[in-house]
Amino acid sequence: MNLEAGFGRIGTMVFSLRSIFLLCGSVSLLLGLGGTAVSQTATPPPAASSNPTQLPEVVVQAPNQIVRAPRQKPKPHEVARRSVSTPTAPPRTAAQLVADKNTKLDDARRAILAPTGTGTYGFTHQAIEALPQGNNTTLDKVLLQAPGVTQDSAASGDLHVRNEHANLQYRINGIMLPDGVGAFGQIIDTGIIGSVDLITGALPAQYGLRTAGVLDIQTKADAFNNSGSVSLYGGSHGTITPSFEYGGTVGQTQYFVSGRYFASDLGLENPTPASEAIHDHTSQEKGFLYLSTVIDPTSRLTFISGVSNGNYQIPNNPGQPSNFTAFGVSSFDSSLLNERQNEFNQFNVLAYQKSGDGIDYQLSYFNRTSTLHFWPDTIGDLVFNGVASDVYRRSLVNGIQEDTAWRIADAHTLKFGFSASTEQSLVNNTDTVLPLVGGVPVDAPFTVFDSSARTGFLFSTYLLDEWKVTNNLTLNAGVRFDQMLQYVDANQLSPRVNLTWKPYDGTTFHAGYSRNFTPPEQVLAAPTNLAPVANTSAQAPPGSANDPVLPERSNVFDVGVVQKIHAIPGLELGIDGYYKIATDLLDDGQFGQAYVLSAFNYARGVNQGLELKANYTNGNFRAYANVAVAKQVATNVVSSQYLFDPAELAYIASHYVYTDHAQFLTASAGASYLWNGTRFSASMIYGSGLRAGFANTGTVPSYTQVNLGLSHEFNIVAPNKPTTLRFDIVNLFDTIYEIRDGSGIGVFAPQYGPRRGFYVGISQKL
């Protein structure tokens, strides 16, 4: 019986009962039932009447009725007792309430530094977990899946964003981390990341100093529920990496701590195409601590600390010719070299954030300590190179940063802030060299020492207005001032303007212009005293100049659009184009056997490119693809000229040459699918080849590397504490390819991509 028929029958029954009651009432009136009296009393006739016939008056007495009290509307709690009970949400725990407060403050902090008018490509923690190797993937390998990011060797900085060398800014929760001195140590472990955005384009005024891109890292926000995990991962090339993480809430304080140990026999890129490298062991330790205390609903205090320590053997390339005689040795087996390097990095951040009454701000103190030490193989390096360099670098940075967003009107938000830092750097070079007698090196090694210490200062301030012209159009106009007092003193006032337009649902245009000022890293710009190595096997070419390294000044134009394809839900496409012209373009290179970089400038440089991206998400399936074409050329080396061969230097002075990290075509793609607790994943990177040869006139061959991953969750311990097993294959097709071939500007040795590797891991939720 359907509801309509049921209600119809109920209505018919009610109407019938009502008719019966009315009928009974009428009968009662007529028959005097139920105590009803009918009285017929004759009255005396009137004395006179115009009506000859007078009928008797009939008086009908109303039936007796039961007096009922008026119906009272039940009280709300009585209704609740009589109504059908409905499930109610359980009361929120104290930890959840603290998390709510922190979430609001997180949103306010992101609004302070919102990169209006730029291109942004993001990875969530879940997206990183969905990659082959999951959070065992190093951060540089994660970034290779973003558009316009090129793979390079560890000695050359691991990666390049839009064909720039370095010039990448790292921020944790909005706070800028100062530069370190390491060539290849990575201080940030992917396990701490809640989300990371790569911000590129014409950066608004709040971003400065490092301007090729901003790596905006947000620490995990869902890790404070008194839980964690322990993991063990390893496989090919003697790789093993145990790790742990744990987070919780105590009162108003959230905390998160993590640690990782990594050991492998493939620490740096192999200089040969062999599957296993010679003398390439590494051991690394990393730790991270996050503490955040809510002072009141509108303010909090946060402390962040991280440390990394890495020991590396420098891999050997067998079969190298001996060129000198030292300590009586004129022939040396290059597979037996024993060069080593240690890198140590540690940072601390203390930040106070306040949000309320239309003003949000964050004030922070930061410091960073970095050291690098390269130990040569004295005899071997002398025999092969004529110089054995013991290199030590140290940097200690202290600074403060403040950022404010003030909503002065419904359509206007004024943003302003400043940063100031001081850096104490020390660069020591102890070179063992051979004297020249008549221009010929003789076997009488001696040591020369060169040291450069400096206390430098950086100061920056900015002011901008974020104007919502309409609901769909936002204009961000501002100005920035940067001052450096280092080996060179310089400053610049830089205008910035950015535009975001959303004409339709799912369509976002951005465009921008920025004037940029980029100081060199202080330790990389330390001057070298050429006098002690004059008339030795390490002397610079006669007449070589050694002008100081200058800050880079540039103009950047960027425009792009992102479009959601409504006809295919979950599909998003984007395109971005950029053009940069620079004066005193900064570049770095490895100009000796030590795995350290030295900075220099080109007088002029041009960088331009186009990036295409696509992302698709449908339920448990996700796929992405990126393609970028780019070109960076420069001319005329104007600093640290002694590092270059005179013929190459003369050629660059009269020609625009490709920078060594310029790659014409770069691509990446990947997909993942979660099915019944099992995740299948794949990723791919493609490069048309970095530059090589005399003055970078050639390229190394193109390459493609494909990785696969498989993981599954098992409820062995408890349903809410899964055990995850994973299996990964790196370089599925065992493609042998060169990242560098040992030639080109600022390239010292060849480096090959990783050979095929098999890895397994287990992770237990606590």
Solvent accessible surface area in square Angstrom, and as a share of the most:
residue,aa,sasa,rsa
1,M,176,0.79
2,N,99,0.51
3,L,141,0.70
4,E,146,0.65
5,A,41,0.32
6,G,9,0.09
7,F,142,0.59
8,G,44,0.42
9,R,157,0.57
10,I,99,0.50
11,G,40,0.38
12,T,88,0.51
13,M,123,0.55
14,V,91,0.52
15,F,142,0.59
16,S,49,0.32
17,L,98,0.49
18,R,157,0.57
19,S,48,0.31
20,I,95,0.48
21,F,144,0.60
22,L,117,0.58
23,L,119,0.59
24,C,73,0.43
25,G,35,0.34
26,S,55,0.35
27,V,57,0.32
28,S,28,0.18
29,L,79,0.39
30,L,142,0.71
31,L,123,0.61
32,G,17,0.16
33,L,92,0.46
34,G,70,0.67
35,G,63,0.61
36,T,13,0.08
37,A,58,0.45
38,V,84,0.48
39,S,58,0.38
40,Q,144,0.64
41,T,91,0.53
42,A,92,0.71
43,T,88,0.51
44,P,117,0.73
45,P,117,0.74
46,P,72,0.45
47,A,115,0.89
48,A,90,0.69
49,S,64,0.41
50,S,121,0.78
51,N,86,0.44
52,P,134,0.84
53,T,90,0.52
54,Q,122,0.54
55,L,139,0.69
56,P,85,0.54
57,E,122,0.55
58,V,90,0.51
59,V,88,0.51
60,V,98,0.57
61,Q,112,0.50
62,A,77,0.60
63,P,43,0.27
64,N,124,0.64
65,Q,147,0.66
66,I,141,0.72
67,V,143,0.82
68,R,192,0.70
69,A,89,0.69
70,P,104,0.65
71,R,237,0.87
72,Q,143,0.63
73,K,186,0.79
74,P,51,0.32
75,K,121,0.51
76,P,116,0.73
77,H,96,0.43
78,E,50,0.23
79,V,70,0.41
80,A,67,0.52
81,R,166,0.61
82,R,163,0.60
83,S,60,0.38
84,V,135,0.77
85,S,104,0.67
86,T,101,0.59
87,P,136,0.85
88,T,118,0.69
89,A,92,0.72
90,P,110,0.69
91,P,123,0.77
92,R,129,0.47
93,T,76,0.44
94,A,75,0.58
95,A,30,0.23
96,Q,79,0.35
97,L,88,0.44
98,V,1,0.00
99,A,34,0.26
100,D,51,0.26
101,K,59,0.25
102,N,7,0.04
103,T,73,0.42
104,K,148,0.63
105,L,4,0.02
106,D,18,0.09
107,D,75,0.39
108,A,14,0.11
109,R,12,0.04
110,R,108,0.39
111,A,50,0.39
112,I,2,0.01
113,L,13,0.06
114,A,32,0.25
115,P,41,0.26
116,T,20,0.11
117,G,4,0.04
118,T,15,0.08
119,G,11,0.10
120,T,57,0.33
121,Y,15,0.06
122,G,37,0.36
123,F,8,0.03
124,T,68,0.40
125,H,29,0.13
126,Q,110,0.49
127,A,13,0.10
128,I,0,0.00
129,E,57,0.26
130,A,10,0.08
131,L,13,0.07
132,P,8,0.05
133,Q,37,0.17
134,G,0,0.00
135,N,32,0.16
136,N,30,0.15
137,T,11,0.07
138,T,61,0.36
139,L,6,0.03
140,D,8,0.04
141,K,82,0.35
142,V,0,0.00
143,L,1,0.01
144,L,8,0.04
145,Q,10,0.04
146,A,2,0.02
147,P,15,0.09
148,G,9,0.09
149,V,2,0.01
150,T,3,0.02
151,Q,13,0.06
152,D,3,0.02
153,S,0,0.00
154,A,9,0.07
155,A,2,0.02
156,S,11,0.07
157,G,30,0.29
158,D,21,0.11
159,L,17,0.08
160,H,2,0.01
161,V,3,0.02
162,R,15,0.06
163,N,2,0.01
164,E,11,0.05
165,H,14,0.06
166,A,44,0.34
167,N,13,0.07
168,L,19,0.10
169,Q,3,0.01
170,Y,77,0.29
171,R,9,0.03
172,I,1,0.00
173,N,3,0.01
174,G,4,0.04
175,I,1,0.01
176,M,23,0.10
177,L,10,0.05
178,P,19,0.12
179,D,51,0.26
180,G,15,0.14
181,V,6,0.03
182,G,34,0.33
183,A,10,0.08
184,F,13,0.05
185,G,26,0.25
186,Q,45,0.20
187,I,22,0.11
188,I,7,0.04
189,D,23,0.12
190,T,3,0.02
191,G,4,0.04
192,I,2,0.01
193,I,0,0.00
194,G,20,0.19
195,S,33,0.21
196,V,1,0.00
197,D,47,0.24
198,L,4,0.02
199,I,3,0.01
200,T,13,0.08
201,G,5,0.05
202,A,0,0.00
203,L,1,0.01
204,P,1,0.01
205,A,1,0.01
206,Q,4,0.02
207,Y,4,0.01
208,G,1,0.01
209,L,12,0.06
210,R,22,0.08
211,T,10,0.06
212,A,9,0.07
213,G,0,0.00
214,V,0,0.00
215,L,0,0.00
216,D,24,0.12
217,I,0,0.00
218,Q,19,0.08
219,T,14,0.08
220,K,13,0.06
221,A,68,0.52
222,D,102,0.53
223,A,13,0.10
224,F,17,0.07
225,N,98,0.50
226,N,84,0.43
227,S,18,0.12
228,G,5,0.05
229,S,20,0.13
230,V,67,0.39
231,S,30,0.19
232,L,85,0.42
233,Y,7,0.03
234,G,10,0.10
235,G,37,0.35
236,S,28,0.18
237,H,13,0.06
238,G,48,0.46
239,T,16,0.09
240,I,83,0.42
241,T,4,0.03
242,P,51,0.32
243,S,21,0.13
244,F,97,0.40
245,E,29,0.13
246,Y,76,0.29
247,G,1,0.01
248,G,0,0.00
249,T,18,0.11
250,V,103,0.59
251,G,56,0.54
252,Q,80,0.35
253,T,37,0.22
254,Q,6,0.03
255,Y,54,0.21
256,F,5,0.02
257,V,52,0.30
258,S,13,0.08
259,G,13,0.13
260,R,34,0.12
261,Y,82,0.31
262,F,57,0.24
263,A,8,0.06
264,S,2,0.01
265,D,63,0.33
266,L,39,0.19
267,G,23,0.22
268,L,7,0.04
269,E,31,0.14
270,N,7,0.04
271,P,10,0.06
272,T,20,0.12
273,P,62,0.39
274,A,50,0.38
275,S,50,0.33
276,E,91,0.41
277,A,19,0.15
278,I,70,0.36
279,H,42,0.19
280,D,4,0.02
281,H,73,0.33
282,T,1,0.00
283,S,24,0.16
284,Q,28,0.12
285,E,70,0.31
286,K,34,0.15
287,G,23,0.22
288,F,14,0.06
289,L,62,0.31
290,Y,10,0.04
291,L,65,0.32
292,S,0,0.00
293,T,49,0.29
294,V,6,0.03
295,I,98,0.50
296,D,54,0.28
297,P,95,0.59
298,T,49,0.28
299,S,1,0.01
300,R,3,0.01
301,L,76,0.38
302,T,7,0.04
303,F,64,0.27
304,I,1,0.00
305,S,18,0.12
306,G,3,0.02
307,V,55,0.32
308,S,9,0.06
309,N,42,0.22
310,G,5,0.05
311,N,64,0.33
312,Y,13,0.05
313,Q,56,0.25
314,I,4,0.02
315,P,13,0.08
316,N,3,0.02
317,N,40,0.20
318,P,57,0.36
319,G,72,0.69
320,Q,77,0.34
321,P,93,0.59
322,S,41,0.27
323,N,93,0.48
324,F,50,0.21
325,T,56,0.33
326,A,0,0.00
327,F,109,0.45
328,G,63,0.61
329,V,45,0.26
330,S,67,0.43
331,S,92,0.60
332,F,47,0.19
333,D,75,0.39
334,S,3,0.02
335,S,23,0.15
336,L,125,0.62
337,L,23,0.11
338,N,72,0.37
339,E,12,0.05
340,R,98,0.36
341,Q,2,0.01
342,N,28,0.14
343,E,3,0.02
344,F,64,0.27
345,N,4,0.02
346,Q,41,0.18
347,F,2,0.01
348,N,30,0.16
349,V,1,0.01
350,L,79,0.39
351,A,4,0.03
352,Y,69,0.26
353,Q,2,0.01
354,K,62,0.26
355,S,21,0.13
356,G,30,0.29
357,D,152,0.79
358,G,20,0.19
359,I,65,0.33
360,D,5,0.03
361,Y,68,0.26
362,Q,9,0.04
363,L,82,0.41
364,S,5,0.03
365,Y,88,0.33
366,F,4,0.02
367,N,27,0.14
368,R,27,0.10
369,T,39,0.22
370,S,1,0.00
371,T,28,0.16
372,L,1,0.00
373,H,42,0.19
374,F,0,0.00
375,W,78,0.27
376,P,23,0.15
377,D,23,0.12
378,T,54,0.31
379,I,65,0.33
380,G,0,0.00
381,D,1,0.01
382,L,0,0.00
383,V,0,0.00
384,F,20,0.08
385,N,49,0.25
386,G,0,0.00
387,V,26,0.15
388,A,2,0.01
389,S,19,0.12
390,D,41,0.21
391,V,7,0.04
392,Y,60,0.23
393,R,18,0.06
394,R,102,0.37
395,S,2,0.01
396,L,65,0.32
397,V,6,0.03
398,N,48,0.24
399,G,7,0.07
400,I,74,0.37
401,Q,7,0.03
402,E,26,0.12
403,D,7,0.03
404,T,8,0.05
405,A,4,0.03
406,W,109,0.38
407,R,115,0.42
408,I,81,0.41
409,A,54,0.42
410,D,152,0.79
411,A,35,0.27
412,H,53,0.23
413,T,23,0.13
414,L,43,0.21
415,K,2,0.01
416,F,72,0.30
417,G,6,0.05
418,F,68,0.28
419,S,13,0.08
420,A,33,0.25
421,S,22,0.14
422,T,44,0.25
423,E,26,0.12
424,Q,95,0.42
425,S,5,0.03
426,L,34,0.17
427,V,10,0.06
428,N,32,0.16
429,N,31,0.16
430,T,45,0.26
431,D,23,0.12
432,T,20,0.12
433,V,0,0.00
434,L,1,0.00
435,P,29,0.18
436,L,40,0.20
437,V,97,0.56
438,G,83,0.80
439,G,58,0.55
440,V,93,0.54
441,P,49,0.31
442,V,54,0.31
443,D,63,0.32
444,A,52,0.40
445,P,35,0.22
446,F,84,0.35
447,T,79,0.46
448,V,19,0.11
449,F,118,0.49
450,D,26,0.13
451,S,54,0.35
452,S,16,0.10
453,A,75,0.58
454,R,98,0.36
455,T,63,0.37
456,G,1,0.01
457,F,100,0.41
458,L,36,0.18
459,F,82,0.34
460,S,2,0.01
461,T,48,0.28
462,Y,14,0.05
463,L,86,0.43
464,L,4,0.02
465,D,41,0.21
466,E,24,0.11
467,W,97,0.34
468,K,106,0.45
469,V,57,0.33
470,T,75,0.44
471,N,156,0.80
472,N,74,0.38
473,L,45,0.22
474,T,19,0.11
475,L,48,0.24
476,N,3,0.01
477,A,44,0.34
478,G,18,0.17
479,V,54,0.31
480,R,10,0.04
481,F,63,0.26
482,D,1,0.01
483,Q,38,0.17
484,M,1,0.00
485,L,77,0.38
486,Q,7,0.03
487,Y,53,0.20
488,V,28,0.16
489,D,90,0.47
490,A,14,0.11
491,N,70,0.36
492,Q,15,0.07
493,L,115,0.57
494,S,0,0.00
495,P,68,0.43
496,R,7,0.03
497,V,60,0.35
498,N,1,0.01
499,L,67,0.33
500,T,21,0.12
501,W,115,0.40
502,K,103,0.43
503,P,27,0.17
504,Y,159,0.61
505,D,120,0.62
506,G,19,0.18
507,T,10,0.06
508,T,40,0.23
509,F,76,0.32
510,H,14,0.06
511,A,34,0.27
512,G,13,0.12
513,Y,54,0.21
514,S,0,0.00
515,R,61,0.22
516,N,4,0.02
517,F,1,0.00
518,T,3,0.02
519,P,1,0.01
520,P,7,0.04
521,E,37,0.17
522,Q,3,0.02
523,V,4,0.02
524,L,18,0.09
525,A,9,0.07
526,A,19,0.15
527,P,72,0.45
528,T,41,0.24
529,N,78,0.40
530,L,44,0.22
531,A,74,0.57
532,P,46,0.29
533,V,17,0.10
534,A,53,0.41
535,N,107,0.55
536,T,4,0.02
537,S,27,0.17
538,A,31,0.24
539,Q,75,0.33
540,A,21,0.16
541,P,36,0.23
542,P,126,0.80
543,G,85,0.82
544,S,34,0.22
545,A,44,0.34
546,N,54,0.28
547,D,65,0.34
548,P,77,0.49
549,V,10,0.06
550,L,55,0.27
551,P,4,0.03
552,E,4,0.02
553,R,66,0.24
554,S,1,0.01
555,N,32,0.16
556,V,15,0.09
557,F,93,0.39
558,D,6,0.03
559,V,89,0.51
560,G,6,0.06
561,V,33,0.19
562,V,34,0.20
563,Q,56,0.25
564,K,109,0.46
565,I,46,0.23
566,H,112,0.50
567,A,95,0.74
568,I,85,0.43
569,P,105,0.66
570,G,42,0.41
571,L,35,0.17
572,E,52,0.23
573,L,77,0.38
574,G,9,0.09
575,I,70,0.36
576,D,13,0.07
577,G,16,0.15
578,Y,18,0.07
579,Y,88,0.33
580,K,11,0.05
581,I,69,0.35
582,A,8,0.06
583,T,71,0.41
584,D,23,0.12
585,L,4,0.02
586,L,29,0.15
587,D,2,0.01
588,D,13,0.07
589,G,3,0.02
590,Q,7,0.03
591,F,58,0.24
592,G,26,0.25
593,Q,10,0.04
594,A,6,0.05
595,Y,14,0.06
596,V,17,0.10
597,L,17,0.08
598,S,28,0.18
599,A,3,0.03
600,F,1,0.00
601,N,0,0.00
602,Y,0,0.00
603,A,13,0.10
604,R,124,0.45
605,G,3,0.03
606,V,33,0.19
607,N,4,0.02
608,Q,69,0.31
609,G,15,0.15
610,L,74,0.37
611,E,14,0.06
612,L,79,0.39
613,K,38,0.16
614,A,27,0.21
615,N,30,0.15
616,Y,54,0.20
617,T,71,0.41
618,N,91,0.47
619,G,71,0.68
620,N,89,0.46
621,F,72,0.30
622,R,59,0.21
623,A,24,0.19
624,Y,15,0.06
625,A,44,0.34
626,N,3,0.01
627,V,63,0.36
628,A,5,0.04
629,V,49,0.28
630,A,14,0.11
631,K,81,0.34
632,Q,1,0.01
633,V,17,0.10
634,A,0,0.00
635,T,5,0.03
636,N,49,0.25
637,V,8,0.05
638,V,38,0.22
639,S,0,0.00
640,S,10,0.07
641,Q,17,0.08
642,Y,38,0.15
643,L,38,0.19
644,F,7,0.03
645,D,80,0.42
646,P,73,0.46
647,A,62,0.48
648,E,24,0.11
649,L,43,0.21
650,A,65,0.50
651,Y,69,0.26
652,I,0,0.00
653,A,56,0.43
654,S,84,0.54
655,H,82,0.36
656,Y,114,0.43
657,V,7,0.04
658,Y,75,0.28
659,T,0,0.00
660,D,5,0.02
661,H,3,0.01
662,A,3,0.02
663,Q,4,0.02
664,F,131,0.54
665,L,51,0.25
666,T,14,0.08
667,A,17,0.13
668,S,3,0.02
669,A,26,0.20
670,G,11,0.11
671,A,36,0.28
672,S,9,0.06
673,Y,92,0.35
674,L,56,0.28
675,W,139,0.49
676,N,118,0.61
677,G,30,0.29
678,T,22,0.13
679,R,65,0.24
680,F,93,0.39
681,S,11,0.07
682,A,34,0.27
683,S,6,0.04
684,M,51,0.23
685,I,17,0.09
686,Y,58,0.22
687,G,0,0.00
688,S,29,0.18
689,G,2,0.02
690,L,4,0.02
691,R,30,0.11
692,A,4,0.03
693,G,27,0.26
694,F,103,0.43
695,A,0,0.00
696,N,0,0.00
697,T,80,0.47
698,G,29,0.27
699,T,71,0.41
700,V,5,0.03
701,P,96,0.61
702,S,61,0.39
703,Y,17,0.06
704,T,55,0.32
705,Q,10,0.05
706,V,31,0.18
707,N,26,0.13
708,L,65,0.32
709,G,9,0.09
710,L,72,0.36
711,S,13,0.09
712,H,50,0.22
713,E,95,0.42
714,F,81,0.34
715,N,105,0.54
716,I,124,0.63
717,V,94,0.54
718,A,26,0.20
719,P,117,0.73
720,N,114,0.59
721,K,76,0.32
722,P,28,0.17
723,T,7,0.04
724,T,33,0.19
725,L,77,0.39
726,R,31,0.11
727,F,81,0.34
728,D,0,0.00
729,I,23,0.12
730,V,16,0.09
731,N,0,0.00
732,L,42,0.21
733,F,138,0.58
734,D,35,0.18
735,T,42,0.25
736,I,91,0.46
737,Y,12,0.05
738,E,40,0.18
739,I,5,0.03
740,R,1,0.01
741,D,55,0.29
742,G,24,0.23
743,S,40,0.26
744,G,17,0.17
745,I,3,0.01
746,G,8,0.08
747,V,22,0.12
748,F,82,0.34
749,A,22,0.17
750,P,28,0.18
751,Q,5,0.02
752,Y,37,0.14
753,G,5,0.05
754,P,32,0.20
755,R,47,0.17
756,R,97,0.35
757,G,0,0.00
758,F,99,0.41
759,Y,20,0.08
760,V,89,0.51
761,G,10,0.10
762,I,82,0.41
763,S,31,0.20
764,Q,36,0.16
765,K,80,0.34
766,L,78,0.39
